[in-house]
Structure formats: C-alpha cells, structure tokens
Amino acid sequence: MSREELQPGTRALHAGLAPVADGNPFLAGPTFAAPFHLSGEGDPSGYARYEHPTSQAYEAALAVLEGGPALAFASGMAATSAVLLSLLTPGDTVVVPSDAYPGVRDIAEKFLGPRGIEVRLVPTDDRAIRAALPGASLVWVESPSNPALDVLDLTALAAEVHAAGARLVVDNTLATPYLQRPLEQGADLVMASGTKALTGHSDVIIGHVAGRDAETLAPIREWRGLHGAIAGPMETWLAHRSLATLGVRVERQQANAQALRDLLAERIDLVHDVRWPRLGGVLGFTLPSAAHAERFLAACGLVVNATSFGGVHASAERRGRWGTDDVAPGWIRFSCGIEDTVDLVADVARALDACG
Ligand SMILES: Cc1ncc(COP(=O)(O)O)c(C=O)c1O
C-alpha cells in the first residue's frame, strides 16, 4: 500500500520516520549541533542555520502531510515573514486579509508598504478578494480565518488568482493538513503556525511553509538560511513527536466542538452568533458584554483563559482584549481540548449559568 493511499491519521503517525531497520529508533532523538563535519566544497548541510537532521526529519513528515516539500521555521510569524519578504519586491501588489491573524497585516503595513509594495487589505470573502485581484502578484488568505472563523472556497479562488497572474498563499493553521490540504486545492504555498493544533501540546513555538515544488520554495529557503529563522532541534523534534497523535487529537477536538455548538445553540437567551466551520476544534460565540465574557471565563473550571488555540487542554479568551480584531466586546474564541466530551460540556454549561 502506498503512503499516499493511507488515511490522514495513519499518514501523520508514520510521516518522516526513519526507515525500518534493526536497531533504528522509531524517531531519532534531536541532534544538538551547530557545525557538522564537512570536507570539500561548502554545503548547507555543514551548518545548522541552513539545515539540520532533526529539522529535515520533521520537514519530511510535513511534506507527506501537506503534499509538497516543506521548510520548518522558528515560528508561524518567521514563516510568514519569509514568504512575504522573499517573494515581494518594490512595485509589487499584495492582497492581505483585513480580518485574519493580525500579524500578517502588521508585517504588510509596517514593512512592505514603506518598501514600495502596494498592500490591499481585504476581508475574508470570496467576492471581495476577487475584486482586489487585478495587478496583484501575491494573495494571502486564511481559511478558516482567525478569530471570525470565515471560510473561503479555496479551489475556486486558486483558479481565479492564477487567471489573474498571481500566486495564492493559504494560512492553514486552524484546519491543519489533517483536515485541509490547500496545495491539493491549487494553492502555491501553504503556511501554518505549528504552535497550534498541528503540534497541539502548547509547549512549542514553531511554523512551516510548504510549496508545490522545490523551485517555488527556493527563495524562501534562501531567506531562512540568511535570516537565521530555522527552528532548532528541540522544537522540531517535539513537533515531529506530536504529529503521531494529530488524528486522534483533532477527532476528539472536533467531537467536543460539535457538542459545544449544540449546547450553545440551545442557549439563545445568552449566546449569539455561534460559529463553528467544522474544520477543527475552534468555535466562537458572543456573550452580551465584555463583563459577561469575563465572568464566563472565570467560572470555567476546565477551560484555561489563554490566547492561542488547538492544544489538548481546552482554552478560551475574550478576543477583544487585544484590541487588534474587529470583534464584539463579548466575543469568545473557544478552543476545545481532548477532554471527555461530557465533562467539557458540563463545565461550559455551568459557566454559562454562572455568567448570565
Ligand atoms: C492563524 C495564525 N497564523 C499565524 C500565527 C502566528 O504563529 P506563531 O505564533 O507561531 O508565530 C498565528 C498565531 O496565533 C495564527 O493564529
């Protein structure tokens, strides 16, 4: 059976592991080294700022999951910067979401605009993006978007972006390649913060970029080496180890999200605008005010009040506290963990009663 025929959970379990041979560990430990013995001509394999074996094993796993070659980065934002800053030059035009993770918007406005790149800020909406395409060379989207959880038709969008002569980059952080493979849908590049559901234990900051082929990735690889944005051996090893449970984690998080969505839908006395795009364990809802949201978070016993999402422990936050997103004051971004569903639902039901 070829690896490509496997279901995504099995694929994640085996991805990037060493070949089967007596004495081989399933997953080799991290290799802590800066330079490597190198005779003859210079080669990136001689210095860990360019590449190192632990990162290469993780990247081999990512390539299997994403369906194209991948590069690991020190964070999702390092990956984002590498794409934007290596591919765009003065005179180019980039389309960037006005309502998605604010980091990409900040890089575009603070670092691309002043360098002569036209930045078009556009909401996560198929029609709005289509209208912004003429003259653009790069289109960055996030689907589902964070924090509003809007979803795009990536296949249709990729065709339109290419017809306009541009390239499509998809931030796939929320869904992970377990649930959505943008390269298969026509995207040129996919970026993700592995800090979230991909690694899922809230213990590592990491990111990656995957592309349709090595040529598409080449300038991004060069940027990573020169700017020193590679992820280290400990992070890449932890991330790779975490991939083995990707399938079971995401399945449980989704089951919990569905059960919570059902609970929230019944509480129309208190809860509005319940959103769950069915692409992961993150959902959102609005309580009547910021004070209700704070009381709700304080009353939860199993839900950590923390930013980020996708971890094995349920977490939530009143997103408006950052002042970076256009959300209602009582908007809660809720990330389901892998708790037994009955416990999580009971905890949230109690907290809703307490905050009303
Ligand atoms: C959708 C999305 N993209 C990118 C990032 C940036 O990732 P990192 O924090 O790993 O740099 C985040 C972080 O919250 C995110 O939510």
The ligand as a Gaussian input file, in Angstrom:
#p B3LYP/6-31G(d) Opt

LIG

0 1
 C       -3.817000      31.899000      12.025000
 C       -2.466000      32.218000      12.579000
 N       -1.442000      32.372000      11.743000
 C       -0.208000      32.646000      12.205000
 C        0.049000      32.803000      13.555000
 C        1.439000      33.113000      14.034000
 O        2.024000      31.953000      14.568000
 P        3.159000      31.941000      15.697000
 O        2.559000      32.484000      16.953000
 O        3.580000      30.505000      15.761000
 O        4.260000      32.835000      15.217000
 C       -0.993000      32.643000      14.455000
 C       -0.753000      32.796000      15.908000
 O       -1.672000      32.948000      16.687000
 C       -2.278000      32.344000      13.959000
 O       -3.333000      32.192000      14.785000

